[in-house]
Amino acid sequence: MLWRDLGSGPGWPSWIRALRGRSGAYAIRETDSWGRQVVYVGESHSGRLYGTITRHFQTWRGSTAGLRYDRGRVQVAVCVSEASDAQALQLRLIRRLKPADNSYLLASDPDFVPF
């Protein structure tokens, strides 16, 4: 996986804009005083990968559409796939990366062993 910065300036980097119309899974990792931690893994199986990723960094009239992260403190990795493979890819990434904000999915996964 290739981790990339989103930058904090206006607009989105070309590599994010190139995801319009694509499906796949993505991971967000945050940098804090303790280092880097994967915080979220998501997916889009409907060709909306660009919108699904960018919604995590936007606000609308004071509210958010789900979990929101600071663009300047994160990196994103993307795995483009066929729409039919996106959900399975997301689950594999969750099992591998153990993102903090997806812990509810790990807890309900009968195949996940936490050690």
Secondary structure, 3 states (H helix, E strand, C coil): CCCEECCCCCCCCHHHHCCCCCEEEEEEEEEECCEEEEEEEEEECCCCHHHHHHHHHCCECCECCCCCCCHHHEEEEEEEECHHHHHHHHHHHHHHHCCHHHHHHHHCCCCCCCC
